[in-house]
Amino acid sequence: MSNSELIKIIILAVYLLGMLAVGFITFKQNEDFQDYVLGGRKLGKWTTALSAQASDMSGWLLVGLPGAAYLLGIEAGWIAIGLGIGTYANWKILAKRLRIYTEKAGNALTLPEFFETRFEDHSGFLRLIPAIVIIVFFTVYTAAQFSTGAKLFEMMLGIPYQKSLVIGAIVIIGYTFLGGFLAVSLTDVIQGMLMFFALLIVPVFAIIEMGGIDVIKEGALNIDPNFLSLTKATGSVGAVPILSIITNLAWGLGYFGQPHILARFMAISNPDELKDSRRIAIVWVAITLVASIICGVIGRLYFVNSPLSDSEQVFMLMANNMFPAVLAGIFLAAILAASMSTADSQLLVTAASISEDIYNQYINKKATDDQKLKVGRFAVILIAGLAVGIAFDPNSSVFGLVSNAWAGLGAAFGPVVLLSVFWKRMNSLGAMAGMVGGAAVVLIWNFLEKTFVSVELFQLYELLPAFIVAFILIVIVSSITKEPSKDMLKTFDEVAFTIKS
């Protein structure tokens, strides 16, 4: 083992031990189940903003998106634009209203619990169905994050992919198991800042090393005349297809239905601070998305003489090749941070659903806080194990796994969450119809896309048609079925009044 490899191992070990230390420190601060799954609604504006965005972007920001830009050039920017718009809309339109409504509606700790209390559902389906959706899609989503960490360990340290997968999972399980939401949020702040500075520094140094912007522009045009064009397709003489643009922009719709992001809105101590949190979050997102695209574009030129077989390794290899061992280790730790910041949040949200929405509702209705905590912690281990199994194939695509899970959650929950806080007439049957319809269309569309490869329409990102179908189903079913009760209407009016005052 070389000195360079040893230094990188030490840096990674220090980083991982630091994350575990946060878990131990916050362990005793979890006095009850609400503390474990929502931090007791005590988050400040900076923690809310950075933890929301770090858990949002995941390893995809340093692996999947640069990989797409490596292949497509600036054309991949349409995804970033869609995500930027979606991020802003989520904070601006939904954050404060959801924070207030979840507290008014029985102090709901999870999204399924909010659906049940918001619509006075006594059947249990409005709690069970979303809990199942969360478990299924978040297990896949978590697998994508574990895969990112494993690819990093394999590339840096030569540790076989499967062993790397297990090492990363153990660390994430450790601090999530111990510290719960508070540990997850605090580690996300650290990880978010690490991701931010890594994405700023790597492309700047690459530009300098390669001779400046003019040299890069010339090299990009030699690769493909359209490589630096947002509107002209790379590898083609025509414009970027409208269907492709719509598909990429549609990613932004997914934000309204991501439980691990919405949980941050629900956890802030003062709803009035969400305005400041939004500004912090938007600056972070705008800068990191642009930097991620630039990394992929520059990476194509950086490795022009030795093209990468796996485009998703472009940021890893640039950071590893350009910097001395200490800095390379820190920047590569940023990739691990990106995957960990999302995996921990998803594990916690899934564990909360298993404990609160399934165990406490269907197995032990009189469960104590201590019992729910134990079940939640056991669920962290269970879901992590399933995610490791899904990610066990080293050829699994981070971009593909994230895409499927993002669509499933966005379509199943996005329209329901939006209309539940904005439309007074919505009822429980409408919510169920939208939830089931959205998830079903995602699965069906995925099947049609793979079965009818030559049909252009089915190449459209499944989130968009599924979101539209779910929205329509909610409106139609709610309109033709029983009106909400007086108590539901009263709570809705109270939330609206609180927001205006």
C-alpha positions as CSV (number, residue, x, y, z in Angstrom):
1,M,0.0,0.0,0.0
2,S,1.4,3.4,-1.0
3,N,1.6,6.4,1.3
4,S,-1.0,8.2,-0.8
5,E,-3.5,5.3,-0.3
6,L,-2.8,5.2,3.4
7,I,-3.4,8.9,3.8
8,K,-6.8,8.6,2.0
9,I,-7.8,5.7,4.2
10,I,-6.9,7.6,7.3
11,I,-9.0,10.6,6.1
12,L,-12.0,8.4,5.3
13,A,-11.6,6.6,8.6
14,V,-11.6,9.9,10.5
15,Y,-14.6,11.1,8.6
16,L,-16.6,7.9,9.2
17,L,-15.7,7.9,12.9
18,G,-16.7,11.5,13.2
19,M,-20.2,10.6,11.8
20,L,-20.5,7.8,14.3
21,A,-19.4,10.2,17.1
22,V,-22.4,12.4,16.2
23,G,-24.6,9.4,16.6
24,F,-23.3,8.7,20.1
25,I,-23.4,12.3,21.2
26,T,-27.1,12.7,20.1
27,F,-28.1,9.3,21.5
28,K,-29.2,10.6,24.9
29,Q,-31.0,13.6,23.4
30,N,-33.7,11.3,22.1
31,E,-36.1,11.4,25.0
32,D,-39.1,10.1,23.2
33,F,-40.2,8.8,19.8
34,Q,-41.0,12.3,18.4
35,D,-37.4,13.3,19.1
36,Y,-36.1,10.2,17.3
37,V,-38.2,10.6,14.1
38,L,-38.6,14.5,13.9
39,G,-36.0,16.0,16.3
40,G,-38.8,17.3,18.5
41,R,-39.5,20.0,15.9
42,K,-36.5,21.9,17.1
43,L,-34.4,22.4,14.0
44,G,-33.0,25.9,13.3
45,K,-33.1,27.6,9.9
46,W,-29.6,26.7,8.8
47,T,-29.9,23.1,9.8
48,T,-33.3,22.8,8.1
49,A,-31.9,24.3,4.9
50,L,-28.7,22.4,4.6
51,S,-30.0,19.0,5.8
52,A,-32.9,19.2,3.4
53,Q,-30.7,19.9,0.4
54,A,-28.0,17.5,1.4
55,S,-30.5,14.7,1.9
56,D,-32.2,15.7,-1.4
57,M,-29.3,15.7,-3.8
58,S,-27.5,12.6,-2.6
59,G,-24.6,10.8,-4.3
60,W,-26.5,11.5,-7.5
61,L,-25.1,15.1,-7.3
62,L,-21.5,14.0,-7.5
63,V,-21.9,10.8,-9.4
64,G,-25.1,10.6,-11.5
65,L,-25.4,14.2,-12.7
66,P,-21.7,14.6,-13.6
67,G,-21.9,11.3,-15.4
68,A,-24.8,12.5,-17.5
69,A,-23.0,15.7,-18.3
70,Y,-19.9,13.7,-19.3
71,L,-22.0,11.9,-21.9
72,L,-24.4,14.7,-23.0
73,G,-22.6,18.0,-22.3
74,I,-24.5,21.1,-21.3
75,E,-27.7,19.4,-22.5
76,A,-27.8,17.6,-19.2
77,G,-28.4,21.0,-17.7
78,W,-32.1,20.6,-18.4
79,I,-32.2,18.2,-15.4
80,A,-30.6,20.8,-13.2
81,I,-33.0,23.4,-14.4
82,G,-36.0,21.2,-13.5
83,L,-34.5,20.4,-10.1
84,G,-33.8,24.0,-9.4
85,I,-37.3,25.1,-10.2
86,G,-38.8,22.2,-8.2
87,T,-36.6,23.0,-5.2
88,Y,-37.7,26.7,-5.2
89,A,-41.4,25.8,-5.6
90,N,-41.3,23.2,-2.8
91,W,-39.9,25.7,-0.4
92,K,-42.0,28.6,-1.5
93,I,-45.4,26.9,-2.0
94,L,-45.4,24.0,0.4
95,A,-42.9,24.3,3.3
96,K,-44.7,26.6,5.7
97,R,-48.2,25.4,5.0
98,L,-47.1,21.7,5.5
99,R,-45.3,22.6,8.7
100,I,-48.3,24.3,10.2
101,Y,-50.8,21.8,9.0
102,T,-49.0,18.7,10.3
103,E,-48.9,20.2,13.8
104,K,-52.6,21.3,13.6
105,A,-53.6,17.8,12.3
106,G,-52.9,15.9,15.5
107,N,-49.2,16.8,15.6
108,A,-48.5,14.2,12.8
109,L,-44.9,12.8,12.9
110,T,-44.9,11.1,9.6
111,L,-46.5,11.7,6.2
112,P,-48.8,8.7,6.4
113,E,-50.0,9.9,9.8
114,F,-50.7,13.3,8.4
115,F,-52.8,11.9,5.6
116,E,-54.8,9.9,8.1
117,T,-55.4,12.8,10.5
118,R,-55.9,15.4,7.8
119,F,-58.7,13.4,6.1
120,E,-60.1,11.8,9.3
121,D,-59.6,8.3,7.8
122,H,-60.8,5.5,10.0
123,S,-60.2,2.7,7.6
124,G,-56.4,2.6,8.1
125,F,-55.7,2.6,4.4
126,L,-54.5,6.2,4.2
127,R,-51.8,5.2,6.7
128,L,-51.0,1.7,5.4
129,I,-50.8,2.5,1.6
130,P,-48.3,5.4,1.9
131,A,-46.3,3.4,4.4
132,I,-45.9,0.6,1.9
133,V,-45.0,3.0,-0.9
134,I,-42.3,4.6,1.3
135,I,-40.9,1.2,2.3
136,V,-40.8,0.0,-1.4
137,F,-39.4,3.0,-3.1
138,F,-37.1,4.2,-0.3
139,T,-35.5,0.8,-0.1
140,V,-34.6,1.2,-3.8
141,Y,-33.5,4.8,-3.2
142,T,-31.3,3.8,-0.3
143,A,-29.7,1.1,-2.4
144,A,-28.6,3.8,-4.9
145,Q,-26.8,5.7,-2.1
146,F,-25.1,2.5,-0.8
147,S,-23.9,1.8,-4.4
148,T,-22.3,5.2,-4.6
149,G,-20.3,4.7,-1.5
150,A,-19.2,1.2,-2.6
151,K,-18.0,2.5,-5.9
152,L,-15.9,5.1,-4.1
153,F,-14.3,2.6,-1.8
154,E,-13.6,0.2,-4.6
155,M,-12.0,2.9,-6.8
156,M,-9.9,4.5,-4.0
157,L,-8.9,1.6,-1.8
158,G,-9.2,-1.4,-4.1
159,I,-11.7,-3.0,-1.7
160,P,-14.1,-5.2,-3.6
161,Y,-17.4,-3.6,-4.4
162,Q,-19.5,-6.0,-2.2
163,K,-17.2,-5.6,0.8
164,S,-17.3,-1.8,0.4
165,L,-21.0,-1.9,0.2
166,V,-21.2,-3.6,3.6
167,I,-18.7,-1.2,5.3
168,G,-20.6,1.9,4.1
169,A,-23.9,0.5,5.2
170,I,-22.6,-0.4,8.7
171,V,-21.5,3.2,9.4
172,I,-24.8,4.7,8.1
173,I,-26.8,2.2,10.2
174,G,-24.6,3.1,13.2
175,Y,-25.3,6.8,13.6
176,T,-28.9,6.6,12.3
177,F,-29.6,3.7,14.7
178,L,-28.2,5.7,17.7
179,G,-29.0,9.3,17.1
180,G,-32.1,9.3,15.0
181,F,-33.4,12.5,13.3
182,L,-31.1,14.9,15.2
183,A,-28.0,12.9,14.3
184,V,-29.1,12.6,10.7
185,S,-29.8,16.4,10.4
186,L,-26.5,17.4,12.1
187,T,-24.4,15.0,10.0
188,D,-26.3,16.3,6.9
189,V,-25.1,19.9,7.6
190,I,-21.5,18.7,7.8
191,Q,-22.0,16.6,4.6
192,G,-23.8,19.4,2.8
193,M,-20.9,21.8,3.4
194,L,-18.4,19.2,2.3
195,M,-20.3,18.6,-0.9
196,F,-20.6,22.3,-1.6
197,F,-16.9,23.1,-1.3
198,A,-15.8,20.0,-3.2
199,L,-18.0,20.9,-6.1
200,L,-16.6,24.4,-6.2
201,I,-13.0,23.6,-5.9
202,V,-12.6,20.6,-8.3
203,P,-13.8,22.2,-11.5
204,V,-11.9,25.5,-10.8
205,F,-8.6,23.6,-10.4
206,A,-9.4,21.5,-13.5
207,I,-9.9,24.6,-15.6
208,I,-6.6,26.0,-14.4
209,E,-4.7,22.7,-15.0
210,M,-6.1,22.4,-18.5
211,G,-5.1,25.8,-19.6
212,G,-8.2,28.0,-19.1
213,I,-11.7,28.4,-20.3
214,D,-10.8,29.1,-24.0
215,V,-8.8,25.8,-24.2
216,I,-11.8,23.9,-22.7
217,K,-14.2,25.5,-25.2
218,E,-12.0,24.6,-28.1
219,G,-11.6,21.0,-26.9
220,A,-15.4,20.7,-26.3
221,L,-16.2,21.8,-29.8
222,N,-13.7,19.2,-31.1
223,I,-15.6,16.5,-29.2
224,D,-18.9,17.6,-30.6
225,P,-20.1,21.0,-32.0
226,N,-23.2,20.8,-29.7
227,F,-21.4,19.7,-26.5
228,L,-21.7,23.2,-25.0
229,S,-25.2,23.9,-26.2
230,L,-28.3,23.7,-24.1
231,T,-30.7,23.5,-27.0
232,K,-28.8,21.4,-29.6
233,A,-28.4,17.7,-29.0
234,T,-25.0,16.2,-28.6
235,G,-24.3,13.6,-31.2
236,S,-26.9,15.1,-33.5
237,V,-27.4,17.9,-36.0
238,G,-30.7,18.9,-34.7
239,A,-32.2,20.5,-31.6
240,V,-32.7,18.8,-28.3
241,P,-36.0,16.9,-28.7
242,I,-38.9,18.6,-26.9
243,L,-39.8,15.2,-25.3
244,S,-36.3,15.1,-23.8
245,I,-36.6,18.6,-22.4
246,I,-40.0,17.9,-20.9
247,T,-38.6,14.7,-19.4
248,N,-35.7,16.4,-17.7
249,L,-37.8,19.4,-16.4
250,A,-40.3,16.9,-15.0
251,W,-37.8,15.9,-12.4
252,G,-38.8,19.1,-10.5
253,L,-42.3,17.7,-9.8
254,G,-40.9,15.0,-7.6
255,Y,-40.0,17.4,-4.8
256,F,-43.6,17.7,-3.6
257,G,-43.7,14.0,-2.7
258,Q,-40.3,13.2,-1.1
259,P,-40.8,12.3,2.5
260,H,-37.2,12.8,3.5
261,I,-37.3,16.4,2.3
262,L,-40.8,17.2,3.6
263,A,-39.7,15.9,7.0
264,R,-37.3,18.9,7.3
265,F,-40.2,21.3,6.8
266,M,-42.1,19.5,9.5
267,A,-39.2,19.6,11.9
268,I,-38.2,23.3,12.0
269,S,-38.9,25.0,15.3
270,N,-40.3,28.2,14.0
271,P,-42.3,28.2,10.7
272,D,-41.5,31.9,10.1
273,E,-37.8,31.0,9.7
274,L,-38.6,28.9,6.6
275,K,-38.2,32.0,4.5
276,D,-34.6,32.3,5.5
277,S,-34.1,28.6,5.1
278,R,-35.4,28.8,1.6
279,R,-32.9,31.5,0.6
280,I,-30.0,29.4,2.1
281,A,-31.3,26.3,0.3
282,I,-31.7,27.9,-3.1
283,V,-28.2,29.4,-3.1
284,W,-26.7,26.0,-2.2
285,V,-28.8,24.2,-4.8
286,A,-28.1,26.7,-7.6
287,I,-24.3,26.7,-7.1
288,T,-23.9,22.9,-6.6
289,L,-26.1,22.0,-9.6
290,V,-24.1,24.3,-12.0
291,A,-20.8,23.0,-10.6
292,S,-21.9,19.4,-11.0
293,I,-22.7,20.0,-14.7
294,I,-19.4,21.8,-15.2
295,C,-17.5,18.9,-13.6
296,G,-19.0,16.4,-16.0
297,V,-18.3,18.6,-19.1
298,I,-14.7,19.3,-18.1
299,G,-14.2,15.7,-17.1
300,R,-15.0,14.6,-20.7
301,L,-12.1,16.8,-21.8
302,Y,-9.8,15.8,-18.9
303,F,-10.1,12.2,-19.9
304,V,-10.3,12.7,-23.7
305,N,-7.3,10.5,-24.3
306,S,-8.5,7.7,-22.0
307,P,-12.3,7.7,-22.1
308,L,-14.1,6.3,-19.0
309,S,-15.9,3.1,-19.2
310,D,-18.2,4.3,-16.4
311,S,-19.1,7.9,-16.8
312,E,-20.4,8.1,-13.2
313,Q,-16.8,7.9,-11.9
314,V,-15.8,11.2,-13.6
315,F,-15.8,13.3,-10.4
316,M,-14.1,10.6,-8.3
317,L,-11.3,10.2,-10.8
318,M,-10.7,13.9,-11.4
319,A,-10.5,14.6,-7.6
320,N,-8.2,11.6,-7.2
321,N,-5.9,12.5,-10.0
322,M,-5.6,16.3,-9.6
323,F,-4.9,16.8,-5.9
324,P,-2.3,15.6,-3.4
325,A,-3.5,12.7,-1.2
326,V,-4.8,14.8,1.7
327,L,-7.1,17.0,-0.5
328,A,-8.0,14.1,-2.7
329,G,-9.1,12.2,0.4
330,I,-11.2,15.1,1.6
331,F,-12.9,15.6,-1.8
332,L,-13.6,11.9,-2.2
333,A,-15.1,11.9,1.2
334,A,-17.6,14.5,-0.2
335,I,-18.9,11.7,-2.4
336,L,-19.4,9.5,0.5
337,A,-21.0,12.4,2.3
338,A,-23.4,12.9,-0.5
339,S,-24.6,9.3,-0.4
340,M,-24.7,9.1,3.3
341,S,-26.7,12.3,3.7
342,T,-29.6,10.8,1.7
343,A,-29.3,7.2,2.8
344,D,-29.6,8.1,6.5
345,S,-32.6,10.3,6.0
346,Q,-34.4,7.6,3.9
347,L,-33.6,4.9,6.4
348,L,-35.0,7.1,9.2
349,V,-38.2,8.0,7.3
350,T,-38.8,4.3,6.4
351,A,-38.1,3.2,10.0
352,A,-40.6,5.8,11.3
353,S,-43.3,4.5,8.9
354,I,-42.7,0.9,9.9
355,S,-42.8,1.7,13.7
356,E,-45.5,4.4,13.7
357,D,-47.7,3.6,10.7
358,I,-47.5,-0.2,10.7
359,Y,-46.4,-1.6,14.1
360,N,-48.2,1.0,16.3
361,Q,-51.4,0.8,14.1
362,Y,-51.7,-2.8,13.2
363,I,-49.6,-4.8,15.6
364,N,-49.5,-3.0,19.0
365,K,-51.9,-0.1,19.3
366,K,-50.8,0.5,22.9
367,A,-47.1,0.6,22.1
368,T,-45.0,2.8,24.4
369,D,-42.5,5.3,23.1
370,D,-39.7,2.9,24.2
371,Q,-41.2,0.1,22.2
372,K,-41.6,2.3,19.1
373,L,-38.0,3.4,19.4
374,K,-36.8,-0.2,19.5
375,V,-38.9,-1.2,16.5
376,G,-37.7,1.9,14.6
377,R,-34.1,1.1,15.3
378,F,-34.6,-2.5,14.3
379,A,-36.3,-1.3,11.1
380,V,-33.2,0.8,10.2
381,I,-31.2,-2.4,10.2
382,L,-33.8,-4.3,8.2
383,I,-34.2,-1.8,5.4
384,A,-30.5,-1.3,5.2
385,G,-30.0,-5.0,4.7
386,L,-32.6,-5.1,1.9
387,A,-30.9,-2.1,0.3
388,V,-27.6,-3.8,0.3
389,G,-29.1,-6.8,-1.4
390,I,-30.6,-4.6,-4.2
391,A,-27.2,-2.8,-4.7
392,F,-25.1,-5.9,-4.6
393,D,-24.7,-5.8,-8.4
394,P,-21.6,-3.6,-9.1
395,N,-23.1,-2.7,-12.5
396,S,-26.2,-1.1,-11.0
397,S,-26.7,2.5,-12.2
398,V,-27.0,5.2,-9.5
399,F,-28.8,7.4,-12.0
400,G,-31.3,4.7,-12.9
401,L,-32.1,3.6,-9.3
402,V,-32.6,7.2,-8.2
403,S,-34.8,8.0,-11.2
404,N,-37.2,5.1,-10.5
405,A,-37.5,5.9,-6.8
406,W,-37.9,9.6,-7.3
407,A,-40.7,9.1,-9.8
408,G,-42.5,6.6,-7.5
409,L,-42.5,8.8,-4.5
410,G,-43.1,12.0,-6.4
411,A,-46.2,10.7,-8.2
412,A,-47.7,8.8,-5.3
413,F,-47.4,11.6,-2.7
414,G,-46.8,14.9,-4.6
415,P,-50.3,15.6,-5.8
416,V,-51.8,14.3,-2.6
417,V,-49.6,16.6,-0.4
418,L,-50.2,19.6,-2.6
419,L,-53.9,19.3,-2.8
420,S,-54.3,18.3,0.8
421,V,-52.9,21.7,2.0
422,F,-54.5,23.8,-0.7
423,W,-57.9,22.3,-1.6
424,K,-60.5,22.3,1.0
425,R,-62.9,20.0,-0.8
426,M,-60.4,17.1,-1.0
427,N,-61.4,13.9,0.9
428,S,-59.9,10.6,2.0
429,L,-61.2,8.7,-1.1
430,G,-59.6,11.2,-3.4
431,A,-56.3,10.9,-1.5
432,M,-56.3,7.1,-1.8
433,A,-57.2,7.3,-5.5
434,G,-54.4,9.7,-6.2
435,M,-51.8,7.8,-4.2
436,V,-52.6,4.4,-5.7
437,G,-53.0,5.8,-9.2
438,G,-49.8,7.7,-9.2
439,A,-47.7,4.7,-8.0
440,A,-49.4,2.4,-10.4
441,V,-48.8,4.6,-13.4
442,V,-45.1,4.8,-12.6
443,L,-44.8,1.0,-12.5
444,I,-46.9,0.5,-15.6
445,W,-45.0,3.2,-17.6
446,N,-41.7,1.6,-16.6
447,F,-42.9,-1.7,-18.0
448,L,-44.2,-0.1,-21.2
449,E,-40.9,1.8,-21.7
450,K,-38.9,-1.4,-21.5
451,T,-41.4,-3.4,-23.6
452,F,-42.0,-0.9,-26.4
453,V,-38.5,0.6,-26.8
454,S,-39.3,2.0,-30.2
455,V,-42.4,4.0,-29.1
456,E,-41.1,7.5,-28.4
457,L,-43.9,8.5,-26.1
458,F,-42.9,5.9,-23.5
459,Q,-39.4,7.4,-23.2
460,L,-41.0,10.3,-21.4
461,Y,-40.0,10.3,-17.7
462,E,-42.8,8.3,-15.9
463,L,-43.1,10.9,-13.2
464,L,-44.9,13.4,-15.5
465,P,-47.8,11.1,-16.7
466,A,-48.1,9.6,-13.3
467,F,-48.3,13.0,-11.6
468,I,-51.0,14.2,-14.0
469,V,-53.1,11.0,-13.6
470,A,-52.9,11.2,-9.8
471,F,-53.9,14.9,-9.8
472,I,-56.9,14.2,-12.0
473,L,-58.0,11.2,-9.9
474,I,-57.9,13.2,-6.7
475,V,-60.0,16.0,-8.1
476,I,-62.6,13.7,-9.8
477,V,-63.0,11.2,-6.9
478,S,-63.1,13.9,-4.2
479,S,-65.7,15.9,-6.3
480,I,-68.1,13.0,-6.7
481,T,-67.9,11.6,-3.2
482,K,-68.8,12.8,0.3
483,E,-67.8,16.3,1.3
484,P,-65.3,16.8,4.1
485,S,-66.6,17.0,7.7
486,K,-67.1,20.3,9.5
487,D,-64.0,19.6,11.7
488,M,-61.9,19.0,8.6
489,L,-63.0,22.3,7.1
490,K,-62.5,24.1,10.4
491,T,-58.9,22.8,10.6
492,F,-58.2,23.8,7.0
493,D,-59.5,27.4,7.7
494,E,-57.4,27.6,10.9
495,V,-54.3,26.7,9.0
496,A,-55.1,29.2,6.3
497,F,-55.6,31.9,8.9
498,T,-52.4,31.1,10.7
499,I,-50.4,31.4,7.5
500,K,-51.9,34.8,6.6
501,S,-51.5,36.2,10.1
